[in-house]
Structures are given as C-alpha cells and as structure tokens.
Amino acid sequence: MQGHVEDFKNKHLMKSTDVLKSSRCTKIPPCSNRYEDEINKRATAENEFVLLKKVHIHQRYIHSLEIQDVDGAYMNKVELDAKADALQDEINFLSAVYETELRELQSQIKDTSVIVEMDNSRNLDMDSIVDEVRAQYEDIANRSKAEAEGWYKQKYEEMQTSAGQHGDDLRTTKSEISELNRMISRLQNEIEAVKGQRASLEAQIAEAEERGELAVKDARLRIRDLEDALQRAKQDMARQVREYQELMNVKLALDIEIATYRKLLEGEEDRLFSGGSTATIHDCPVPTQVTATVAASVAAVVMAVNLFKSPQSLQPVPEEHIKKEELSVFFFRNSGI
C-alpha cells in the first residue's frame, strides 16, 4: 500500500510538471491556484489514506485481542471493515473525481491559445517547487505518524485499562459461576434427598393403604360374622320364644293340675284330720322308692315354674316343701282318689 501511495505521488507530480511545461503560460496565478487545489486534494487524500492506515492497524490490533474478547473484537472488526470499505470507496471516488478534473483541465489547456511573452528575468524553478511539496508531504507524514503513534498509545493504554477491568469482571464472573455451581450441587443433593423422602412416603402410603385394605377386609369379615351371629341369635331367640310359649302352655296346664291336686289334698287332709286318724297316717310306713319319685316330680315341676318366671330366680326347692308335697301326694294316692 505504501508503494501504491508513492506511485500515486509520483504520477501526480509528473502530470503536474507536464501540464506546467506544456502550457508555458504567463498567467501563473490561475495555474498556481489550480495546482494548490490539486495539492489540497492530494493532502486530503493523503489524510484519508493515513486514517485508513490507522484503521487497518487498529483492525490488526483488534484481531490480536480476539482471543480475550472474541465477540467484541468480531463486532469491532466488522464495524472497522465496514468503515474501511466506506473509506476505500470514498478514496476511489475522489481519485475518479481527481482524474476527471485533471482531464478536463488538460483539455482546457490544450484548447486554449495563449500568447506567451518570454521574460528571461524570471525563471520557473520546478525543482524547488517539487522539493517544497516533498517537504510539505514529509511534514504531513511525520505529523500523521506522530498523531497515529499518540493515538495508538492512548488506545493501548485504554485497552490495558479495559483489559484489567475485563479481567476483574472475568474473575468476578468466575467466582459467581463457582458459587452457582456449588448452589446447583447443593440443590441437586436436596432434590435427591426430597426424592428419597418422597419414595419413602409413597412406600409408607402404599403400606398404609394395604393395611387399610386388609383392615377393611377384616372388618367386613367381622361384620359378616356378626351378621351371621346376629341371624343365628335371632333364630335362637325365635326358637327360644317358641319353646318359651310351649313351656308356658305346659306351666299353665301344670298350674291347673297342681291347683286341682292341692284342693284335693287339702280336702283329703281335712277329712283325715277331722276323723282322728292323724296318728295312723304318720305311723304308716312310706316306701322309699315312692318317696323319691314323688320328690323328683315335685322338684321338676317347681324348677320349671321358676325357670319361666325368671332365669335368675332359679333356687333349690326347700326340703320341707318337697317332703310336704311327698306326703300330700302319698296320702292322695293311698286314699284311692
């Protein structure tokens, strides 16, 4: 690129020299003004070139920092590439404009008829002009170089400061990432513990449900057994009610028979005692077999009567009562009634 600039400078100087030599006009001020305009344009192009070179160097520097900050460097590179393309397009446009204006100027000079009056007292020293222009360009180049170096030093210091800040931010971010990783590990352990508790609770719930189902089945079996027992109890109660009714009927018949026998015995006793035969009756021997039979019959009748009155009223029959009944029955049978 530096060689291209030198070629551009040489061509521009040669064209300017050829124009000045071919014209040899005495109207120096207009040509000098045009020449100064061209020099200014060239200075402008040179400044743009220096700026482009700065941009290019900056791009290289940004490219060297891509390892530290890839995303930011890439975005800066894209922006700088866009700026470089825009500047290159502008340089090309200005070069084309310069070439066009130069051709127009040359055509105007060729088509112009000028009467030249030679004045030997004045000489055009092109070497001094070229040296002056070269000195100006060297001065511009030196200033541009100094400005570029100062600018790059400033940018380098800013980059170092930014790198330090980014390093601090990176360390802070790393510490935050480590803290987050520890938090993630702790949360994962807590999640595993909660999962274990959940599995244990689910197992306990399943066991409780199974025990509940077994308890329900057992309760249903007990209810069924109780219902069966209740049904049997109802059947037994109905049977006992029927037996009770039958026994009540028997009791009623026995009560009637006993009342009848009692009346007969009382009448017989009154008859016997009134006739003076008391001693004879007491002196009569009573067979043991008859006495036992009569006693058993009387005891059975009394117990049946007490049973139908109340289950708690079962009491042994007094011996005197049994003997009295035995004697009454004996006398009743011996009397022939």
C-alpha positions as CSV (number, residue, x, y, z in Angstrom):
1,M,0.0,0.0,0.0
2,Q,2.9,2.4,0.7
3,G,4.3,1.7,-2.8
4,H,0.9,2.5,-4.2
5,V,0.9,5.8,-2.4
6,E,4.4,6.6,-3.7
7,D,3.4,5.8,-7.3
8,F,0.3,8.0,-6.8
9,K,2.5,10.8,-5.6
10,N,5.0,10.4,-8.5
11,K,2.3,10.2,-11.1
12,H,0.6,13.3,-9.7
13,L,3.9,15.2,-9.7
14,M,4.7,14.1,-13.2
15,K,1.3,15.1,-14.5
16,S,1.5,18.5,-12.8
17,T,5.0,19.0,-14.2
18,D,4.0,18.0,-17.7
19,V,1.0,20.4,-17.6
20,L,3.1,23.2,-16.4
21,K,5.8,22.6,-19.1
22,S,3.4,22.1,-21.9
23,S,1.4,25.2,-21.2
24,R,4.3,27.7,-20.6
25,C,1.8,30.3,-20.0
26,T,2.5,33.6,-18.4
27,K,-0.8,33.5,-16.4
28,I,0.8,31.9,-13.5
29,P,-1.7,32.8,-10.8
30,P,-4.7,30.8,-12.2
31,C,-2.5,27.8,-12.8
32,S,-1.0,28.2,-9.3
33,N,-4.4,28.2,-7.8
34,R,-5.4,25.1,-9.6
35,Y,-2.2,23.5,-8.6
36,E,-2.8,24.4,-5.0
37,D,-6.3,23.0,-5.2
38,E,-4.8,19.8,-6.5
39,I,-2.3,19.8,-3.7
40,N,-5.0,20.3,-1.2
41,K,-7.0,17.4,-2.7
42,R,-3.9,15.3,-2.6
43,A,-3.4,16.3,1.0
44,T,-7.0,15.3,1.7
45,A,-6.5,12.0,0.0
46,E,-3.3,11.5,2.0
47,N,-5.0,12.2,5.2
48,E,-7.8,9.8,4.3
49,F,-5.1,7.2,3.4
50,V,-3.4,7.8,6.8
51,L,-6.8,7.4,8.5
52,L,-7.4,4.2,6.5
53,K,-3.9,3.0,7.5
54,K,-4.8,3.8,11.2
55,V,-8.0,1.9,10.8
56,H,-6.1,-1.0,9.2
57,I,-3.6,-1.1,12.1
58,H,-6.4,-0.8,14.6
59,Q,-8.0,-3.8,12.8
60,R,-4.8,-5.8,13.2
61,Y,-4.7,-4.8,16.9
62,I,-8.3,-5.7,17.4
63,H,-7.6,-9.0,15.7
64,S,-4.7,-9.7,18.1
65,L,-7.2,-9.2,21.0
66,E,-9.8,-11.5,19.6
67,I,-8.6,-14.3,21.9
68,Q,-9.5,-12.3,25.0
69,D,-12.8,-11.0,23.8
70,V,-14.0,-12.8,20.7
71,D,-17.4,-11.4,20.4
72,G,-16.5,-7.7,21.0
73,A,-13.5,-8.0,18.7
74,Y,-15.5,-9.6,16.0
75,M,-18.1,-6.8,16.2
76,N,-15.4,-4.2,16.1
77,K,-13.7,-5.9,13.2
78,V,-17.0,-5.9,11.3
79,E,-17.5,-2.2,12.0
80,L,-14.0,-1.3,11.1
81,D,-14.2,-3.4,7.9
82,A,-17.3,-1.5,7.0
83,K,-15.6,1.8,7.7
84,A,-12.5,0.7,5.7
85,D,-14.8,-0.3,2.8
86,A,-16.5,3.0,3.0
87,L,-13.2,4.9,3.1
88,Q,-11.9,2.9,0.2
89,D,-15.0,3.7,-1.8
90,E,-14.6,7.3,-0.9
91,I,-10.9,7.2,-1.9
92,N,-11.8,5.6,-5.2
93,F,-14.5,8.2,-5.8
94,L,-12.1,11.1,-5.0
95,S,-9.5,9.5,-7.3
96,A,-12.0,9.3,-10.1
97,V,-13.1,12.9,-9.5
98,Y,-9.5,14.0,-9.5
99,E,-8.8,12.1,-12.7
100,T,-11.9,13.7,-14.3
101,E,-11.0,17.2,-13.2
102,L,-7.4,16.7,-14.4
103,R,-8.5,15.5,-17.8
104,E,-10.9,18.5,-18.0
105,L,-8.1,20.8,-17.1
106,Q,-5.7,19.3,-19.6
107,S,-8.4,19.6,-22.3
108,Q,-9.0,23.2,-21.4
109,I,-5.3,23.9,-21.6
110,K,-4.9,22.1,-24.9
111,D,-7.8,24.1,-26.4
112,T,-6.5,27.4,-25.2
113,S,-4.4,29.6,-27.4
114,V,-2.0,31.6,-25.4
115,I,0.4,34.2,-26.5
116,V,3.5,33.8,-24.4
117,E,5.8,36.6,-23.9
118,M,9.1,35.4,-22.7
119,D,10.7,37.2,-19.8
120,N,14.1,36.0,-19.3
121,S,14.4,37.8,-16.0
122,R,12.0,35.2,-14.4
123,N,12.7,31.5,-14.3
124,L,10.3,28.8,-13.0
125,D,12.3,26.6,-10.7
126,M,10.4,23.3,-10.7
127,D,13.0,21.6,-8.5
128,S,12.4,24.0,-5.7
129,I,8.7,23.6,-6.0
130,V,9.0,19.8,-6.0
131,D,11.3,20.0,-3.0
132,E,8.9,22.2,-1.2
133,V,6.0,19.9,-1.9
134,R,8.0,16.9,-0.9
135,A,9.0,18.7,2.3
136,Q,5.3,19.5,3.0
137,Y,4.3,15.9,2.4
138,E,7.1,14.7,4.6
139,D,6.0,17.1,7.3
140,I,2.4,15.9,6.9
141,A,3.6,12.3,7.1
142,N,5.6,13.0,10.2
143,R,2.7,14.7,11.9
144,S,0.4,12.0,10.9
145,K,2.8,9.4,12.2
146,A,3.2,11.2,15.5
147,E,-0.5,11.6,15.8
148,A,-1.0,7.9,14.9
149,E,1.6,6.9,17.5
150,G,0.0,9.1,20.1
151,W,-3.4,7.8,19.2
152,Y,-2.3,4.2,19.4
153,K,-0.5,4.7,22.7
154,Q,-3.7,6.2,24.1
155,K,-5.8,3.4,22.7
156,Y,-3.2,0.9,24.0
157,E,-3.5,2.4,27.5
158,E,-7.2,2.4,27.2
159,M,-7.1,-1.2,26.1
160,Q,-4.9,-2.2,29.0
161,T,-7.3,-0.4,31.4
162,S,-10.2,-2.1,29.8
163,A,-8.3,-5.5,29.9
164,G,-7.8,-5.0,33.6
165,Q,-11.4,-4.2,34.1
166,H,-12.4,-7.1,32.0
167,G,-10.0,-9.3,34.0
168,D,-11.6,-8.2,37.2
169,D,-15.0,-8.8,35.7
170,L,-13.9,-12.2,34.5
171,R,-12.6,-13.2,37.9
172,T,-15.9,-11.9,39.5
173,T,-17.9,-13.9,36.9
174,K,-15.8,-17.0,37.6
175,S,-16.4,-16.7,41.3
176,E,-20.1,-16.2,40.6
177,I,-20.1,-19.3,38.4
178,S,-18.3,-21.3,41.1
179,E,-20.9,-20.1,43.6
180,L,-23.7,-21.0,41.2
181,N,-22.1,-24.4,40.6
182,R,-22.0,-25.0,44.4
183,M,-25.5,-23.9,44.7
184,I,-26.6,-26.2,41.9
185,S,-24.8,-29.1,43.6
186,R,-26.5,-28.3,46.9
187,L,-29.9,-28.0,45.2
188,Q,-29.3,-31.3,43.4
189,N,-28.4,-33.0,46.7
190,E,-31.6,-31.5,48.3
191,I,-33.6,-32.7,45.3
192,E,-32.2,-36.2,45.7
193,A,-33.0,-36.1,49.4
194,V,-36.5,-34.9,48.7
195,K,-36.9,-37.6,46.1
196,G,-35.8,-40.2,48.7
197,Q,-38.3,-38.8,51.2
198,R,-41.0,-38.9,48.5
199,A,-40.2,-42.5,47.7
200,S,-40.2,-43.4,51.4
201,L,-43.5,-41.6,51.9
202,E,-45.0,-43.3,48.8
203,A,-43.9,-46.6,50.2
204,Q,-45.4,-45.8,53.6
205,I,-48.6,-44.6,51.9
206,A,-48.8,-47.8,49.9
207,E,-48.2,-49.9,53.0
208,A,-50.8,-47.9,54.9
209,E,-53.3,-48.4,52.0
210,E,-52.5,-52.1,52.0
211,R,-53.0,-52.3,55.8
212,G,-56.2,-50.2,55.4
213,E,-57.5,-52.6,52.8
214,L,-56.7,-55.6,55.0
215,A,-58.3,-53.8,58.0
216,V,-61.4,-53.1,55.8
217,K,-61.5,-56.7,54.6
218,D,-61.1,-57.9,58.2
219,A,-63.8,-55.5,59.4
220,R,-66.1,-56.7,56.6
221,L,-65.4,-60.3,57.6
222,R,-66.2,-59.5,61.2
223,I,-69.3,-57.6,60.2
224,R,-70.3,-60.7,58.1
225,D,-69.6,-63.0,61.1
226,L,-71.5,-60.6,63.4
227,E,-74.4,-60.5,61.0
228,D,-74.3,-64.3,60.8
229,A,-74.1,-64.5,64.6
230,L,-77.0,-62.0,64.8
231,Q,-79.0,-64.0,62.4
232,R,-78.3,-67.2,64.4
233,A,-79.1,-65.3,67.6
234,K,-82.4,-64.1,66.1
235,Q,-83.2,-67.7,65.0
236,D,-82.2,-69.0,68.5
237,M,-84.3,-66.3,70.1
238,A,-87.3,-67.2,67.9
239,R,-86.7,-70.9,68.8
240,Q,-86.5,-70.0,72.5
241,V,-89.6,-67.9,72.2
242,R,-91.4,-70.8,70.7
243,E,-90.1,-73.1,73.4
244,Y,-91.0,-70.5,76.0
245,Q,-94.5,-70.4,74.7
246,E,-94.7,-74.2,74.8
247,L,-93.3,-74.2,78.3
248,M,-95.8,-71.5,79.3
249,N,-98.6,-73.7,78.0
250,V,-97.2,-76.7,79.9
251,K,-96.8,-74.5,83.0
252,L,-100.3,-73.3,82.7
253,A,-101.5,-76.9,82.4
254,L,-99.3,-77.9,85.4
255,D,-100.6,-74.9,87.4
256,I,-104.1,-76.0,86.8
257,E,-103.3,-79.6,87.7
258,I,-101.3,-78.6,90.8
259,A,-104.2,-76.3,91.9
260,T,-106.6,-79.2,91.4
261,Y,-104.3,-81.6,93.3
262,R,-103.8,-79.1,96.1
263,K,-107.5,-78.7,96.5
264,L,-108.0,-82.4,96.6
265,L,-105.1,-82.8,99.1
266,E,-106.4,-80.1,101.3
267,G,-109.9,-81.7,101.3
268,E,-108.4,-85.1,102.0
269,E,-106.3,-83.8,104.8
270,D,-109.2,-82.0,106.3
271,R,-111.2,-85.2,106.1
272,L,-108.4,-87.3,107.6
273,F,-107.5,-85.0,110.4
274,S,-111.1,-84.4,111.2
275,G,-111.8,-88.1,111.6
276,G,-109.0,-88.6,114.2
277,S,-106.7,-90.6,112.1
278,T,-103.7,-88.4,112.3
279,A,-101.6,-90.8,114.3
280,T,-102.5,-93.6,111.9
281,I,-101.3,-91.6,108.9
282,H,-98.0,-90.6,110.5
283,D,-97.4,-94.1,111.7
284,C,-97.8,-95.7,108.2
285,P,-94.6,-96.7,106.6
286,V,-93.8,-94.8,103.4
287,P,-91.9,-96.7,100.7
288,T,-88.6,-95.1,99.9
289,Q,-89.0,-95.6,96.1
290,V,-92.3,-93.8,96.1
291,T,-91.0,-91.0,98.2
292,A,-88.0,-90.4,95.9
293,T,-90.2,-90.5,92.8
294,V,-92.7,-88.1,94.2
295,A,-89.9,-85.7,95.4
296,A,-88.3,-85.7,91.9
297,S,-91.6,-85.0,90.2
298,V,-92.4,-82.2,92.6
299,A,-88.9,-80.7,92.3
300,A,-89.0,-80.8,88.5
301,V,-92.4,-79.0,88.5
302,V,-91.2,-76.3,90.8
303,M,-87.9,-75.7,88.8
304,A,-89.9,-75.4,85.6
305,V,-92.2,-72.9,87.1
306,N,-89.2,-70.8,88.5
307,L,-87.4,-71.0,85.1
308,F,-90.3,-69.5,83.2
309,K,-90.7,-66.8,85.8
310,S,-87.1,-65.6,85.6
311,P,-83.7,-67.1,84.8
312,Q,-82.3,-65.5,87.9
313,S,-85.0,-67.0,90.1
314,L,-83.7,-70.5,89.9
315,Q,-83.4,-71.6,93.5
316,P,-83.2,-75.0,95.1
317,V,-86.5,-76.4,96.3
318,P,-86.7,-76.5,100.1
319,E,-86.6,-80.0,101.6
320,E,-89.5,-79.3,103.9
321,H,-91.6,-78.3,100.9
322,I,-90.6,-81.4,99.0
323,K,-91.5,-83.6,102.0
324,K,-94.8,-81.9,102.4
325,E,-95.6,-82.4,98.7
326,E,-94.4,-86.0,99.0
327,L,-96.7,-86.6,101.9
328,S,-99.6,-84.9,100.2
329,V,-99.2,-87.0,97.1
330,F,-98.8,-90.1,99.1
331,F,-101.9,-89.5,101.1
332,F,-103.7,-88.6,97.9
333,R,-102.7,-91.9,96.3
334,N,-103.4,-94.0,99.3
335,S,-106.8,-92.5,99.8
336,G,-107.9,-94.0,96.5
337,I,-108.7,-90.8,94.8
